[in-house]
């Protein structure tokens, strides 16, 4: 569990430095909103990483230290070097920063594939829920270190100090790579080569993919406009910053542990249904608040904080399902396909959220998200039951 926590923290720190801390720093340094908006393209490597996942499962650049360790160590060294190189660039220099950041996200995405494949191989039915809780908790800690803490250091000590400190911190999780369990290379070579088609040739692959595409299909609609909505109802921006950091910390330390407990006691399917229902209630609260039925900023803030908690709990549950559904022949490829499918739907929702809000208003946006959330949960339950019957048969 300590190894997994370190490996996932190694990804979280640079990711949230680029996605959370960098945009406001660039804006404060004089970069235009248009230029900052283009940094959303940094998500592309996370969406398209499934294209290189079979390569990571098949081959290692440093096989003498282990198949997946041979990916983790060099990629983390390159990511830390990339972060450090940003200290040589002024934060208003958008073009150079973007070039560096896209390189960092591409390399980090490759490391992510190797780490996920390692987790699938090492976790068992008994330890998977706790392992996924550690995974989600490390992501939340990455938000705090790479996002919230980086912004604090920037305002206290400046750009170069902040960048070099984050670069140094991103090297610390490499200690986890030393303790990674070696994988049998002879076994890997005897298996069929990993491929994207290999996933779809598996029994029930389309049912598994259907779940990935539907369970959280509504979330992008809300997350895409949540911060904007809070600003529009006059919530102070520093409150929003404290809320995001505090909610992430709470979810990382408490929520993921609750999710792991629920999965062990009630089962994965029951946990997914419960969390989907609670998520829909959060979206309904946003709807009623925007429509004036339940007015006041505290209603919106409470819904936002609770939704963040639910989201991290959902990560534990869906990642547990994704890992359970991934084969040992090509674990990184299968898990990556499922996470990318979910992310594509999220990005699609987030990209149209502003259009819906502008054309129809916030009540229509949030009520649509609530309906899609309930429909997606119902479809997901149908997929899970079909999978259960197929496995019994």
Buried (B, 14 or more C-beta within 10 A) or exposed (E): BEBBBBBBBBBBBBBBBBBBBBBBBBBEEEBEEEBBEEBEEBBBBBBBBBEBBBBBBBBBEEEEBBBBBBBBBBBBBBBBBBBBBBBEBBBBBBEEBBEBBBBBBBBBBBBBBBBBBBBBBBBEEEEBBBBBBBBBBBBBBBBBBBBBBBBEBBEEEEBBEBBBBBBEBBBEBBEBBEEBEEBEEEEBEEBEEBBBEBBEEBEBBEBBBBBBBBBBBBBBBBBBBBBEBBEEBEBEEEEBBEBBBBBBBBBBEBBBBBBBBBBBEEEBBEBBBBBBEBBBBBBBBBBBBBBEEBEEBEBBBBBBBBBBBBBBBBBBBBBBBBBBBBBEBBBBBBBBBBBBBBBBBBBBBBEBBEEBBEEEEBBBBBBBBBBBBBBBBEBBBBBBEBBEEEEEE
